[in-house]
Amino acid sequence: MIVKPRIRGYVCITAHPKGCEAKVREEIEVAKAAKRSDGPKRVLVLGSSTGYGLSSRIAAAFGYDAATFGIFFERPSTNGKPASAGWYNSVAFEKAAHEAGLYAKSINGDAFSNEVKAQAIAQIKEDLGQIDLVVYSLASPRRTDPETGEVYKSVLKPIGDQAFTNRTMDTDRDEVKDVTIEPATEEEIQHTINVMGGQDWELWMKALDDAGVLAPGAKSVAYSYIGPEATWPVYTNGTIGQAKKDVERAAAAITEAYDCAAYVAVNKAVVTQASSAIPVVPLYISIIIKLMKAKGTHEDCIEQMVRLFDDRLYGKDLQLDNLGRIRVDDWEMQPDIQAKVIEIWPSITSETLDVLGDYTGYQHNFLTLFGFGLDGVDYDEDVEVDLPLPSSL
């Protein structure tokens, strides 16, 4: 079929299989260009189909020749309809990895469940023996407790007695407008921590260690974000921020409990399916894309993950902050960049989105998440949308 983008709000409900493959191949070339030998060799990536998780898998495989095992929850093609972008990304990654002679297998299922944990561990035992790096990059709006069956739902809301109002970008209408978000209830705060916090990361690490598949001296990393003060009420100081604090708690607990160094990496704001859903953040991203491109420090997911692996996790200096976090948002948070954001923020309008920000660049990055807007792809071509995962387990 001929696949065109169909956008609803902050998500594109179609994905292009050849476009997704082209995007994955682009990231692979970035990882290859930075190839090194001293790094991870047997890697488990939880949430490996999009964003930072996908780029982590690519950086490990094509930067270090690592064997990778990925877990994700994506929609394959059904009834002649396109699969999700994450499905096509994973198909493309495995295809490229196998062509390069690299081990790559995946599970498409609920990573929060005991069943998927057991299935993954059994396969790791059989194929790899042990894992020396665990990347935790799961992002989900809900989580079912594997013991109680209770379903938790996360929210993006401020905490306190007052509603939060700030500027945001309405990508449906290409306009800057105000958004007001009511504060979260105590139950919503706890549910968000239960979904996006460190509980499941700890369960994974315990399961891996109990099964003997966590290699001595292994490393693990989970991802977080801090950002500028403009986004703090809805992010860092909001419900998601409380969840990220719990991830930091989990990192310390994992490091203490097992022969494993667990870290939280604070990453740069980039256009991902997750970040596009957060009020205020897309407008901020459109501004820093322009500022950081002008300075020559702009990075997307793959550049961030290559730098994280090469310079920090497997480099000479982790450069931890005072809370023990790895900061690869350092270029974004440079004082001159943030001073310009503060200057631009009050004056940017719908008419100046591409003058004071890079709205065109934001839109392009957003479309590439779903395989659209890639050079060399014929979007008028009839393509096969029902693609099997090479290592379907």
Steps between C-alpha positions, in 0.01 A plus 500: 500500500598867470557635851462869582526672840175536693555717805266526795616733774848401615509163323513378142270199464677367191863399448702435186700176500768614256523841664549344842771278355670804347495677838644195678773472236587868550547441873707190432743707292541746790580211737743343255686828459573502874582128524711385796599165646491556877133491593192284552483161330170343615226758540137488609296802394160540664297729276714451191270602215500881497681806633789464740444125542533432127804725474658324799459167325650639180790662686581173680468276196667710235734694727633200695389191302281408796242224502168664585172370637211744469159513663216724385122511464411595143217448253572277200309543176142371516229489235726667247563805721853626569676385815622749760825686443661308785420170329658612172801643687556165669462306176753732334743478792497121511538478123805728507649324805466157340654630177798617709530161670377630835273318743163676531180354639189665637179441691187695415302496823425666833839559662326567833370143516662205676441289189714719274773519764509121520495462122785746456712339770453153349613626159796691645613187686480295184662747261719742693558359845520836673430869440761769569282807431131556571341808346167595656309727260136405544240773449137405541178673605401202717641201683336189639648392832631147435411384851167668576362554149421864584526735202682827560462796264752783477415868454695810403386751758640757742503435873354740757188709546523713186437425134798558270470734200775556246565523130500195278500411132187365336646297214155432354446871440863617474447752775631609837233513768453477875426169667360450851545173687323422825708358786524127562328316782704293745377185328611630159844582640542151642369333185749696289784389729378141471505521119802718425707458815766246586286209623505300179870571442570346841280198420691442178839522670391265779364249248820513294722461805291223655523308172876542482494689169630831634874501436735596786586868473212567264365849439146629470361836397157661505412830337368825642458866417517827694473786253449875552290669769224570247421127491559418867141534628371240253814285493780517758277628781192320373380142504758375251773667701393305808522181294850593383609558861386145567716384209797667673409317822488173307843560347656527845310194623606289200864601540491404867315171452691348207844484344382763255554874462165663425475857377243757398597689186338842461459546128440795271150597388440349156196438284362159597153350517515549878625861505248616240220411743629721782342849511748791471792272405449501116520880491817491706651234274429706187696787658803298608520321166563840338739620771705181516519462123639854483760411763584165340396298806165363385454126560222253434451169681780308330764770551401518866526125550833474320638774725348340810658163423835620363577791731321406821383141562805351329722805495756629744272727704130458581488869600228440759312795647451555873211251500699230324335544159669492160425830327495478121261795498807712573511668158129583515531647849798724425432846648514684166245266343263522795537882522385523137205269572393732783531798265303338218230325704267798570521642149463195276166492318326294236637740239861473626516124560749463217683824576567466873474121492544221249145379456584357158780298657268383778237386248762321291636315804147407604415355158822299484393321820238330284714452192391807303712780355809283445721563197511222244158355587230499234181577693286446192620141471275206583670330798449179696377589849476149649862442602589222745751551778801286399549355851136497614485325837 
